[in-house]
Amino acid sequence: MSTLKLGYVGCGFMAQGVHIPNFARTDGVELTALAEIRPKLGRKVQKRWGFRKLYPSHLDLVKDPDVQAVGVSASFSEQSAIAADLVAAGKHVFMEKPMALSVAEAEQLLEASRTGGGRLMVGYMKRYDAGNEIAKRRVDQFRQDAAMGKLFYARNHGFCGNWTAGMDAVIEKTDEEYPAPRPGRYPDWLAESLRKAYVGYLQQYTHNINLLRWFTDAADNARVTAVDLDDDGYTGLVTFDMKGTRAVVESGGVSYHAWEEHTQLYFQNGWVRVASPSLLLKNTSADVEIYRAGDTQEFSHPVPVPYAWSFRREAEHFVQCLRTGQPFRSSAEDTLTDIRLFEDIYRAFMKGK
């Protein structure tokens, strides 16, 4: 696979501002085909980024034998079904989070991947942030050599803010209306009145829970232990057991000019802390702080060199894994756990209302 022939489905804000440019600038990638249901917008984006072909639907792109892999940026309710059609046809897929709106939908997508042979990676760019990678290596080291004592607590604080701070991409627009998306496959037990809140909480905090699972090496060994959310189904606290480590996600919103999020892992003799940059701020990484307590009291702030945008490194990882056969760091199989946890959170939330 000296040249990866890539297709893309959807060309809205994230596709134009983030994913298409990053794939276009990744060595060995050829932008082969674009599928967009808004014809005027599709033609504009095709011209700007040099896609050789333009299709009105992903179902047309599926039939293109030249396309080896596909990126998907669609509405939350539709992207799982789109990805399922692609992997079932043997196309390798990079898709936005969340992978699905329910465990049932996620399992259906995984089955399509297994039977069709297309591999599936989910876009959790925080796992590809160079600062977070440093933090993960140090956490793994401290757990292995026990120099910092036991890891006993992990927390993620995410009060958000301006997630587009620093965005400088040119976004093509037209006067075309976006057609109403197909109904999503929500959990069958979820009250219809809570669907909007559920999707809002899922699409925002799936990043945070996924990152905590990665830092604690929990994989599927994670469960919800307590849920304390306001009536908005968004603001509050959720606690977990992640492979024996107590973990908490603090959720909420502030009108902050930048991005207000950090993750901290506490050992008996210190901590590892990362502060996330604004999501679309290019060429920057999470700030890392390591505090060693005990007999030696010191702070250190390791810096990744060179700086690189997590979204760019995510795209490069997808391409590299397709070339080498190595597993994706944010595979669809791993992501199923996040969907399960969100269903458990909202079951507990509904019981408390």
FIDOPA-869357 format. One record per atom (N, C-alpha, C): atom name; x, z, y. Coordinates in steps of 0.05 Angstrom, whole numbers, plus 5000, padded with zeros to 4 digits. Layout:
<nodes>
site  xx  zz  yy
CA  X  Z  Y
...
</nodes>
This chain:
<nodes>
site  xx  zz  yy
N  5017  5000  4976
CA  5000  5000  5000
C  5018  5000  5025
N  5033  4978  5028
CA  5051  4976  5051
C  5035  4976  5077
N  5011  4963  5077
CA  4994  4963  5100
C  4966  4972  5091
N  4956  4993  5104
CA  4930  5003  5098
C  4909  4989  5115
N  4891  4975  5103
CA  4870  4961  5117
C  4846  4979  5121
N  4843  4988  5146
CA  4824  5009  5152
C  4799  4998  5166
N  4776  5007  5157
CA  4751  5003  5171
C  4742  5028  5185
N  4723  5025  5204
CA  4713  5048  5217
C  4683  5045  5221
N  4668  5067  5216
CA  4639  5067  5220
C  4632  5085  5243
N  4620  5073  5264
CA  4612  5088  5288
C  4634  5086  5309
N  4626  5082  5334
CA  4646  5081  5355
C  4636  5096  5380
N  4627  5121  5376
CA  4619  5138  5397
C  4643  5152  5410
N  4638  5175  5422
CA  4658  5190  5437
C  4682  5197  5420
N  4678  5211  5398
CA  4701  5220  5382
C  4716  5197  5369
N  4701  5176  5360
CA  4714  5153  5348
C  4733  5140  5369
N  4722  5134  5393
CA  4738  5120  5413
C  4760  5138  5425
N  4753  5163  5430
CA  4771  5180  5444
C  4793  5192  5427
N  4788  5194  5401
CA  4806  5208  5384
C  4815  5192  5359
N  4796  5186  5342
CA  4804  5177  5315
C  4814  5148  5315
N  4800  5129  5327
CA  4809  5101  5326
C  4836  5099  5340
N  4841  5110  5364
CA  4868  5108  5375
C  4890  5120  5358
N  4884  5142  5344
CA  4905  5155  5328
C  4911  5138  5303
N  4890  5127  5290
CA  4895  5109  5268
C  4910  5084  5277
N  4902  5073  5300
CA  4915  5049  5311
C  4944  5053  5316
N  4952  5077  5322
CA  4980  5083  5329
C  4996  5094  5305
N  4983  5095  5282
CA  4997  5104  5258
C  5010  5081  5244
N  5035  5084  5237
CA  5050  5062  5225
C  5037  5052  5199
N  5036  5026  5196
CA  5025  5015  5171
C  4996  5013  5169
N  4981  5017  5191
CA  4952  5016  5190
C  4943  4991  5205
N  4925  4976  5193
CA  4913  4952  5205
C  4883  4957  5209
N  4874  4956  5234
CA  4846  4959  5240
C  4831  4934  5231
N  4817  4935  5209
CA  4807  4911  5196
C  4778  4906  5203
N  4761  4926  5202
CA  4732  4921  5206
C  4719  4946  5219
N  4700  4940  5237
CA  4685  4961  5251
C  4655  4957  5245
N  4641  4978  5239
CA  4612  4977  5236
C  4599  4994  5258
N  4581  4982  5273
CA  4568  4996  5295
C  4540  4984  5298
N  4519  5001  5299
CA  4492  4992  5301
C  4484  4982  5329
N  4500  4989  5349
CA  4496  4980  5376
C  4514  4955  5381
N  4502  4931  5380
CA  4519  4907  5380
C  4537  4904  5405
N  4527  4910  5429
CA  4543  4906  5453
C  4567  4926  5453
N  4561  4951  5445
CA  4583  4971  5444
C  4603  4963  5422
N  4593  4953  5400
CA  4611  4945  5378
C  4630  4923  5387
N  4620  4904  5402
CA  4637  4882  5411
C  4658  4892  5431
N  4650  4910  5449
CA  4669  4921  5468
C  4692  4936  5454
N  4685  4953  5434
CA  4705  4969  5421
C  4722  4951  5402
N  4710  4931  5390
CA  4725  4912  5374
C  4746  4899  5390
N  4739  4890  5414
CA  4758  4876  5431
C  4781  4895  5441
N  4773  4919  5449
CA  4793  4938  5459
C  4814  4945  5438
N  4805  4949  5413
CA  4824  4959  5392
C  4832  4938  5372
N  4821  4914  5374
CA  4832  4892  5358
C  4822  4892  5329
N  4798  4903  5324
CA  4787  4900  5297
C  4782  4871  5291
N  4789  4861  5267
CA  4785  4833  5261
C  4756  4826  5256
N  4741  4845  5246
CA  4713  4839  5239
C  4694  4860  5250
N  4669  4853  5255
CA  4649  4871  5265
C  4624  4868  5249
N  4614  4890  5239
CA  4589  4890  5223
C  4568  4907  5236
N  4542  4900  5232
CA  4520  4916  5244
C  4513  4941  5229
N  4524  4944  5204
CA  4518  4967  5188
C  4541  4974  5169
N  4543  4999  5162
CA  4564  5007  5143
C  4559  4994  5115
N  4534  4987  5110
CA  4527  4974  5084
C  4539  4946  5082
N  4543  4933  5105
CA  4557  4908  5106
C  4587  4912  5102
N  4598  4932  5115
CA  4626  4938  5113
C  4634  4946  5085
N  4616  4960  5070
CA  4621  4968  5043
C  4628  4944  5025
N  4616  4921  5031
CA  4619  4897  5015
C  4645  4882  5021
N  4660  4890  5041
CA  4684  4876  5050
C  4707  4883  5031
N  4717  4864  5015
CA  4738  4871  4996
C  4765  4876  5010
N  4768  4868  5035
CA  4793  4873  5049
C  4797  4902  5057
N  4774  4916  5060
CA  4776  4944  5071
C  4783  4963  5048
N  4804  4978  5052
CA  4813  4997  5032
C  4804  5025  5038
N  4803  5032  5063
CA  4796  5059  5071
C  4779  5058  5097
N  4763  5079  5101
CA  4744  5078  5123
C  4743  5105  5137
N  4743  5105  5163
CA  4737  5129  5179
C  4708  5130  5186
N  4696  5153  5187
CA  4667  5156  5193
C  4663  5176  5215
N  4650  5167  5237
CA  4642  5184  5259
C  4613  5178  5264
N  4595  5193  5253
CA  4566  5188  5256
C  4552  5214  5262
N  4526  5213  5264
CA  4511  5238  5270
C  4513  5257  5246
N  4510  5283  5252
CA  4513  5303  5231
C  4494  5298  5208
N  4470  5288  5214
CA  4450  5284  5193
C  4455  5259  5176
N  4471  5241  5186
CA  4475  5215  5172
C  4502  5212  5159
N  4522  5225  5168
CA  4549  5218  5160
C  4555  5223  5130
N  4542  5243  5118
CA  4546  5249  5090
C  4535  5226  5073
N  4511  5215  5080
CA  4500  5193  5065
C  4517  5168  5068
N  4527  5163  5093
CA  4545  5140  5097
C  4570  5143  5081
N  4583  5166  5081
CA  4607  5171  5066
C  4602  5167  5036
N  4579  5176  5026
CA  4572  5172  4998
C  4571  5143  4990
N  4559  5126  5007
CA  4557  5098  5001
C  4586  5086  5000
N  4603  5095  5016
CA  4631  5084  5018
C  4647  5093  4993
N  4648  5118  4987
CA  4664  5127  4965
C  4653  5117  4938
N  4627  5114  4937
CA  4614  5103  4912
C  4624  5075  4907
N  4631  5061  4929
CA  4641  5033  4926
C  4671  5032  4923
N  4684  5055  4921
CA  4713  5056  4917
C  4729  5057  4943
N  4716  5059  4966
CA  4731  5061  4991
C  4740  5090  4995
N  4765  5094  5004
CA  4775  5120  5011
C  4764  5127  5039
N  4756  5152  5043
CA  4742  5159  5068
C  4754  5183  5082
N  4758  5180  5108
CA  4763  5203  5126
C  4737  5207  5142
N  4726  5231  5142
CA  4701  5235  5156
C  4703  5260  5173
N  4686  5260  5194
CA  4684  5284  5211
C  4672  5307  5196
N  4678  5331  5205
CA  4663  5354  5196
C  4636  5356  5210
N  4616  5370  5200
CA  4615  5381  5173
C  4611  5359  5152
N  4620  5364  5128
CA  4618  5344  5107
C  4589  5339  5100
N  4572  5359  5103
CA  4544  5357  5095
C  4529  5380  5109
N  4503  5379  5108
CA  4486  5400  5119
C  4477  5420  5098
N  4482  5414  5073
CA  4473  5433  5051
C  4492  5429  5028
N  4492  5449  5010
CA  4508  5448  4986
C  4498  5425  4969
N  4472  5421  4967
CA  4461  5399  4951
C  4471  5372  4960
N  4472  5368  4987
CA  4481  5343  4998
C  4511  5340  4993
N  4526  5362  4996
CA  4555  5361  4992
C  4562  5354  4963
N  4547  5366  4944
CA  4552  5360  4916
C  4545  5331  4909
N  4525  5321  4922
CA  4518  5293  4917
C  4540  5274  4927
N  4552  5281  4950
CA  4574  5266  4961
C  4599  5268  4942
N  4605  5291  4932
CA  4627  5294  4914
C  4623  5279  4888
N  4599  5278  4878
CA  4593  5263  4854
C  4597  5233  4859
N  4589  5224  4883
CA  4593  5196  4890
C  4623  5189  4890
N  4639  5208  4900
CA  4668  5204  4901
C  4680  5203  4873
N  4671  5221  4856
CA  4681  5221  4828
C  4674  5196  4813
N  4650  5187  4816
CA  4641  5163  4800
C  4651  5137  4812
N  4653  5136  4838
CA  4662  5111  4851
C  4692  5108  4854
N  4706  5130  4854
CA  4735  5130  4855
C  4747  5131  4883
N  4729  5131  4904
CA  4740  5134  4931
C  4747  5163  4937
N  4770  5167  4949
CA  4779  5194  4956
C  4767  5202  4983
N  4763  5228  4987
CA  4749  5237  5011
C  4764  5260  5024
N  4770  5257  5050
CA  4783  5278  5066
C  4765  5284  5090
N  4763  5310  5096
CA  4746  5319  5117
C  4763  5328  5141
N  4754  5321  5165
CA  4771  5325  5189
C  4771  5354  5199
N  4788  5370  5188
CA  4794  5397  5198
C  4821  5397  5211
N  4822  5388  5236
CA  4848  5382  5249
C  4864  5408  5253
N  4851  5431  5253
CA  4866  5456  5258
C  4886  5461  5235
N  4881  5451  5212
CA  4900  5454  5190
C  4925  5437  5194
N  4924  5418  5213
CA  4946  5400  5218
C  4960  5406  5244
N  4951  5427  5258
CA  4964  5436  5282
C  4992  5447  5275
N  5013  5438  5288
CA  5040  5446  5281
C  5044  5476  5285
N  5031  5488  5305
CA  5033  5516  5309
C  5020  5532  5286
N  4996  5523  5278
CA  4983  5535  5255
C  4999  5532  5230
N  5013  5510  5227
CA  5030  5506  5203
C  5052  5527  5202
N  5064  5532  5226
CA  5085  5553  5227
C  5073  5580  5219
N  5050  5586  5230
CA  5037  5612  5224
C  5030  5614  5194
N  5021  5593  5183
CA  5014  5593  5154
C  5039  5598  5137
N  5061  5585  5144
CA  5086  5590  5129
C  5095  5619  5131
N  5093  5630  5155
CA  5102  5658  5159
C  5083  5677  5144
N  5058  5672  5145
CA  5039  5690  5131
C  5045  5689  5101
N  5049  5665  5090
CA  5055  5662  5062
C  5081  5677  5055
N  5101  5674  5072
CA  5127  5688  5068
C  5123  5718  5068
N  5109  5728  5088
CA  5105  5757  5090
C  5089  5768  5066
N  5071  5753  5056
CA  5055  5763  5033
C  5072  5762  5008
N  5091  5744  5006
CA  5107  5741  4983
C  5129  5763  4982
N  5143  5767  5005
CA  5165  5786  5004
C  5157  5814  5012
N  5132  5818  5020
CA  5122  5845  5027
C  5137  5859  5049
N  5152  5843  5065
CA  5168  5855  5087
C  5150  5867  5108
N  5126  5857  5111
CA  5107  5866  5132
C  5086  5884  5120
N  5088  5891  5094
CA  5067  5906  5082
C  5043  5889  5074
N  5021  5902  5068
CA  4998  5888  5059
C  4983  5874  5081
N  4973  5850  5075
CA  4954  5837  5093
C  4927  5850  5089
N  4916  5862  5110
CA  4891  5877  5106
C  4868  5868  5124
N  4874  5851  5143
CA  4852  5843  5161
C  4858  5816  5174
N  4838  5800  5177
CA  4841  5774  5191
C  4816  5770  5208
N  4821  5759  5232
CA  4799  5755  5250
C  4802  5729  5265
N  4780  5716  5269
CA  4780  5692  5286
C  4760  5697  5309
N  4769  5694  5333
CA  4753  5698  5357
C  4749  5670  5370
N  4725  5661  5371
CA  4720  5635  5382
C  4697  5635  5402
N  4702  5638  5427
CA  4682  5637  5448
C  4681  5611  5463
N  4697  5591  5453
CA  4695  5564  5462
C  4703  5560  5491
N  4687  5544  5506
CA  4695  5536  5534
C  4693  5506  5537
N  4713  5495  5551
CA  4713  5466  5556
C  4730  5452  5535
N  4716  5442  5514
CA  4731  5431  5491
C  4743  5404  5498
N  4735  5391  5520
CA  4746  5365  5527
C  4767  5367  5549
N  4775  5391  5556
CA  4796  5394  5577
C  4821  5378  5570
N  4830  5362  5590
CA  4853  5346  5586
C  4848  5319  5574
N  4823  5312  5568
CA  4816  5286  5556
C  4821  5264  5577
N  4835  5243  5568
CA  4842  5221  5587
C  4835  5194  5575
N  4821  5193  5553
CA  4815  5167  5540
C  4794  5151  5555
N  4796  5125  5554
CA  4775  5107  5565
C  4754  5104  5543
N  4729  5111  5550
CA  4707  5109  5531
C  4689  5086  5539
N  4687  5065  5522
CA  4669  5043  5527
C  4640  5052  5525
N  4623  5043  5543
CA  4595  5050  5542
C  4578  5025  5547
N  4552  5027  5538
CA  4533  5006  5544
C  4506  5020  5550
N  4486  5003  5557
CA  4460  5014  5563
C  4442  5015  5537
N  4454  5011  5514
CA  4439  5011  5489
C  4431  5040  5481
N  4407  5043  5472
CA  4399  5069  5462
C  4409  5073  5433
N  4416  5097  5427
CA  4425  5104  5400
C  4400  5108  5383
N  4396  5093  5362
CA  4372  5097  5346
C  4370  5125  5335
N  4345  5135  5331
CA  4341  5162  5320
C  4354  5164  5293
N  4370  5184  5288
CA  4383  5187  5262
C  4363  5193  5240
N  4371  5187  5216
CA  4355  5194  5193
C  4354  5224  5190
N  4332  5235  5179
CA  4331  5264  5174
C  4353  5273  5156
N  4365  5295  5163
CA  4387  5306  5147
C  4376  5320  5122
N  4393  5324  5103
CA  4385  5339  5079
C  4392  5368  5083
N  4374  5383  5096
CA  4379  5411  5101
C  4374  5427  5076
N  4384  5452  5075
CA  4377  5470  5053
C  4347  5472  5051
N  4336  5471  5027
CA  4307  5470  5024
C  4294  5496  5031
N  4309  5518  5033
CA  4298  5544  5040
C  4300  5549  5070
N  4313  5532  5085
CA  4317  5536  5114
C  4292  5530  5130
N  4283  5549  5146
CA  4259  5545  5162
C  4264  5522  5182
N  4245  5504  5185
CA  4248  5481  5203
C  4255  5490  5232
N  4244  5513  5240
CA  4249  5522  5267
C  4278  5530  5272
N  4293  5534  5250
CA  4321  5542  5252
C  4341  5520  5248
N  4331  5496  5243
CA  4350  5474  5237
C  4370  5468  5259
N  4360  5467  5284
CA  4377  5461  5306
C  4399  5483  5309
N  4391  5508  5307
CA  4410  5530  5309
C  4430  5529  5287
N  4421  5523  5263
CA  4438  5522  5239
C  4460  5500  5243
N  4451  5477  5252
CA  4471  5455  5256
C  4490  5462  5278
N  4480  5474  5299
CA  4498  5482  5321
C  4519  5502  5312
N  4511  5522  5297
CA  4530  5542  5287
C  4549  5529  5266
N  4538  5513  5248
CA  4555  5500  5227
C  4576  5482  5239
N  4568  5464  5257
CA  4587  5444  5267
C  4609  5457  5284
N  4603  5480  5297
CA  4623  5493  5313
C  4642  5511  5296
N  4630  5528  5280
CA  4646  5549  5267
C  4655  5542  5239
N  4648  5518  5229
CA  4660  5509  5204
C  4691  5507  5207
N  4701  5500  5231
CA  4730  5499  5236
C  4742  5527  5232
N  4728  5547  5243
CA  4739  5574  5244
C  4740  5587  5216
N  4719  5583  5201
CA  4718  5594  5174
C  4738  5579  5156
N  4739  5553  5159
CA  4758  5537  5143
C  4787  5546  5149
N  4793  5551  5174
CA  4820  5560  5181
C  4827  5587  5170
N  4808  5606  5171
CA  4813  5632  5159
C  4817  5630  5129
N  4802  5614  5115
CA  4806  5610  5087
C  4834  5599  5081
N  4843  5581  5098
CA  4869  5569  5094
C  4891  5589  5098
N  4889  5604  5120
CA  4910  5625  5126
C  4911  5646  5104
N  4888  5654  5093
CA  4888  5675  5072
C  4891  5664  5044
N  4894  5638  5042
CA  4896  5625  5016
C  4873  5632  4997
N  4849  5633  5009
CA  4826  5643  4994
C  4814  5621  4976
N  4817  5595  4984
CA  4804  5574  4969
C  4774  5580  4966
N  4764  5580  4941
CA  4735  5586  4936
C  4730  5616  4932
N  4751  5632  4933
CA  4749  5661  4929
C  4742  5674  4956
N  4718  5667  4966
CA  4709  5678  4992
C  4679  5683  4991
N  4671  5705  5003
CA  4642  5711  5003
C  4635  5725  5029
N  4610  5721  5037
CA  4599  5734  5061
C  4592  5763  5054
N  4600  5782  5071
CA  4594  5810  5066
C  4574  5822  5086
N  4573  5811  5111
CA  4554  5821  5131
C  4550  5800  5152
N  4525  5799  5163
CA  4518  5780  5183
C  4504  5795  5206
N  4514  5792  5230
CA  4502  5804  5254
C  4501  5783  5276
N  4481  5766  5276
CA  4478  5745  5296
C  4454  5751  5313
N  4456  5743  5339
CA  4433  5745  5357
C  4411  5725  5348
N  4389  5727  5362
CA  4366  5709  5355
C  4373  5680  5358
N  4394  5673  5374
CA  4401  5645  5377
C  4415  5634  5352
N  4421  5651  5332
CA  4433  5642  5307
C  4462  5633  5311
N  4475  5642  5332
CA  4501  5631  5340
C  4520  5653  5349
N  4510  5672  5366
CA  4527  5692  5378
C  4528  5717  5361
N  4552  5727  5355
CA  4553  5752  5340
C  4578  5753  5322
N  4574  5768  5299
CA  4596  5773  5281
C  4587  5767  5252
N  4606  5755  5237
CA  4602  5752  5208
C  4627  5761  5195
N  4624  5778  5174
CA  4648  5788  5160
C  4648  5776  5132
N  4672  5774  5121
CA  4677  5762  5095
C  4697  5778  5079
N  4696  5773  5053
CA  4718  5781  5035
C  4731  5755  5027
N  4756  5751  5036
CA  4771  5727  5030
C  4795  5734  5013
N  4790  5731  4987
CA  4810  5737  4967
C  4821  5765  4970
N  4803  5784  4975
CA  4810  5812  4978
C  4818  5821  5005
N  4818  5802  5025
CA  4824  5809  5052
C  4799  5809  5069
N  4794  5831  5083
CA  4771  5831  5102
C  4776  5812  5125
N  4756  5795  5131
CA  4759  5776  5152
C  4733  5776  5169
N  4736  5768  5194
CA  4713  5768  5212
C  4715  5743  5230
N  4692  5731  5235
CA  4689  5710  5255
C  4672  5720  5278
N  4683  5720  5302
CA  4669  5728  5327
C  4660  5703  5341
N  4634  5699  5344
CA  4624  5674  5355
C  4609  5679  5381
N  4610  5659  5399
CA  4596  5662  5424
C  4604  5639  5443
N  4594  5640  5467
CA  4601  5619  5486
C  4606  5630  5514
N  4627  5621  5527
CA  4633  5628  5555
C  4638  5602  5570
N  4632  5602  5596
CA  4636  5578  5613
C  4665  5579  5623
N  4684  5574  5605
CA  4712  5576  5610
C  4723  5548  5615
N  4742  5546  5634
CA  4753  5520  5641
C  4770  5508  5619
N  4780  5524  5601
CA  4797  5515  5579
C  4784  5522  5553
N  4800  5532  5534
CA  4789  5538  5507
C  4797  5566  5499
N  4777  5582  5491
CA  4781  5611  5486
C  4777  5617  5456
N  4800  5613  5442
CA  4799  5618  5413
C  4827  5627  5403
N  4827  5648  5387
CA  4852  5656  5374
C  4846  5667  5346
N  4866  5667  5329
CA  4864  5677  5302
C  4887  5696  5298
N  4881  5719  5286
CA  4902  5740  5282
C  4900  5751  5254
N  4923  5753  5241
CA  4925  5764  5214
C  4942  5789  5215
N  4931  5812  5207
CA  4943  5838  5210
C  4955  5847  5184
N  4981  5854  5185
CA  4995  5867  5163
C  4999  5896  5170
N  5007  5912  5152
CA  5012  5941  5157
C  5035  5944  5178
N  5053  5925  5179
CA  5076  5927  5197
C  5078  5904  5216
N  5055  5895  5227
CA  5056  5874  5247
C  5033  5855  5244
N  5036  5832  5258
CA  5015  5812  5256
C  5026  5784  5262
N  5010  5764  5255
CA  5015  5736  5262
C  4990  5728  5278
N  4994  5717  5302
CA  4972  5709  5319
C  4976  5681  5329
N  4955  5665  5329
CA  4956  5638  5340
C  4933  5635  5361
N  4939  5622  5383
CA  4919  5616  5404
C  4916  5586  5405
N  4892  5577  5401
CA  4886  5548  5399
C  4885  5535  5427
N  4896  5511  5430
CA  4893  5497  5455
C  4866  5483  5457
N  4859  5473  5480
CA  4835  5456  5482
C  4837  5434  5461
N  4814  5428  5449
CA  4815  5410  5425
C  4826  5383  5431
N  4820  5372  5454
CA  4827  5344  5460
C  4852  5342  5478
N  4866  5364  5481
CA  4891  5364  5497
C  4914  5354  5480
N  4924  5330  5487
CA  4943  5317  5470
C  4971  5330  5472
N  4986  5325  5451
CA  5015  5333  5451
C  5019  5362  5457
N  5002  5379  5446
CA  5006  5408  5448
C  4997  5420  5421
N  5006  5444  5417
CA  5000  5458  5392
C  4992  5486  5398
N  4982  5500  5377
CA  4974  5528  5380
C  4999  5545  5387
N  4995  5564  5404
CA  5016  5584  5411
C  5017  5604  5388
N  5042  5610  5379
CA  5046  5628  5357
C  5060  5654  5367
N  5049  5677  5359
CA  5062  5702  5365
C  5065  5718  5339
N  5089  5727  5334
CA  5094  5744  5310
C  5105  5771  5320
N  5091  5792  5312
CA  5099  5819  5320
C  5108  5834  5294
N  5133  5844  5295
CA  5143  5860  5273
C  5144  5889  5282
N  5130  5906  5267
CA  5130  5935  5274
C  5148  5950  5254
N  5140  5974  5246
CA  5157  5989  5228
C  5182  5998  5241
N  5204  5997  5227
CA  5230  6006  5237
C  5240  5989  5260
N  5233  5963  5260
CA  5242  5944  5280
C  5218  5935  5296
N  5219  5938  5322
CA  5196  5930  5339
C  5205  5905  5355
N  5193  5882  5349
CA  5200  5858  5363
C  5178  5837  5362
N  5177  5821  5384
CA  5159  5798  5385
C  5176  5773  5383
N  5165  5753  5370
CA  5178  5726  5371
C  5156  5706  5374
N  5164  5683  5385
CA  5144  5662  5391
C  5156  5635  5382
N  5155  5630  5356
CA  5166  5604  5346
C  5151  5581  5357
N  5165  5559  5363
CA  5154  5536  5376
C  5159  5511  5358
N  5138  5496  5352
CA  5142  5472  5336
C  5156  5450  5353
N  5175  5436  5341
CA  5188  5415  5355
C  5189  5390  5336
N  5180  5367  5346
CA  5167  5363  5372
C  5138  5371  5372
N  5127  5374  5396
CA  5098  5379  5398
C  5084  5353  5388
N  5061  5357  5377
CA  5045  5334  5368
C  5016  5342  5367
N  4998  5324  5373
CA  4970  5328  5373
C  4960  5332  5345
N  4944  5353  5340
CA  4934  5358  5313
C  4918  5335  5302
N  4902  5322  5319
CA  4886  5299  5310
C  4904  5276  5301
N  4926  5272  5315
CA  4945  5250  5307
C  4958  5257  5280
N  4966  5281  5276
CA  4978  5289  5252
C  4959  5289  5228
N  4933  5294  5234
CA  4912  5292  5214
C  4909  5263  5204
N  4909  5244  5222
CA  4907  5216  5215
C  4931  5207  5198
N  4954  5216  5206
CA  4979  5209  5192
C  4978  5221  5163
N  4967  5245  5161
CA  4965  5258  5135
C  4947  5242  5116
N  4925  5232  5126
CA  4906  5216  5110
C  4920  5192  5099
N  4934  5177  5117
CA  4948  5153  5108
C  4970  5160  5088
N  4985  5180  5094
CA  5007  5188  5076
C  4997  5194  5048
N  4975  5209  5046
CA  4964  5217  5020
C  4954  5193  5005
N  4943  5174  5019
CA  4934  5149  5005
C  4958  5134  4994
N  4980  5135  5008
CA  5004  5120  4999
C  5018  5134  4976
N  5018  5161  4976
CA  5033  5176  4957
C  5017  5187  4934
N  4991  5189  4938
CA  4974  5201  4917
C  4972  5231  4919
N  4986  5243  4938
CA  4985  5272  4940
C  4958  5281  4950
N  4950  5306  4943
CA  4923  5315  4951
C  4920  5320  4981
N  4896  5316  4991
CA  4890  5321  5019
C  4891  5351  5023
N  4902  5359  5046
CA  4902  5388  5054
C  4873  5398  5060
N  4856  5380  5069
CA  4828  5387  5075
C  4810  5369  5058
N  4811  5373  5032
CA  4796  5356  5014
C  4766  5363  5015
N  4750  5344  5006
CA  4721  5349  5004
C  4715  5371  4984
N  4730  5372  4963
CA  4726  5393  4943
C  4729  5421  4955
N  4750  5424  4972
CA  4754  5450  4985
C  4732  5455  5005
N  4723  5434  5019
CA  4703  5438  5040
C  4676  5447  5029
N  4670  5442  5004
CA  4645  5451  4992
C  4642  5481  4996
N  4664  5496  4995
CA  4663  5525  4999
C  4652  5532  5026
N  4660  5517  5047
CA  4651  5523  5074
C  4620  5520  5076
N  4610  5498  5064
CA  4581  5493  5064
C  4567  5516  5050
N  4577  5525  5027
CA  4565  5547  5013
C  4564  5572  5030
N  4586  5578  5044
CA  4587  5602  5060
C  4567  5601  5083
N  4564  5577  5095
CA  4544  5575  5117
C  4516  5578  5107
N  4510  5569  5084
CA  4484  5574  5073
C  4479  5604  5068
N  4500  5617  5058
CA  4498  5646  5054
C  4494  5661  5080
N  4508  5652  5101
CA  4505  5665  5127
C  4476  5663  5137
N  4465  5639  5135
CA  4438  5635  5146
C  4416  5647  5128
N  4421  5650  5103
CA  4402  5664  5086
C  4401  5694  5095
N  4424  5706  5100
CA  4425  5733  5109
C  4413  5736  5137
N  4418  5716  5154
CA  4407  5716  5181
C  4377  5715  5180
N  4365  5699  5164
CA  4336  5697  5161
C  4324  5722  5151
N  4337  5735  5132
CA  4327  5761  5122
C  4325  5782  5143
N  4345  5781  5162
CA  4346  5802  5183
C  4327  5797  5206
N  4314  5773  5207
CA  4297  5767  5230
C  4269  5780  5227
</nodes>
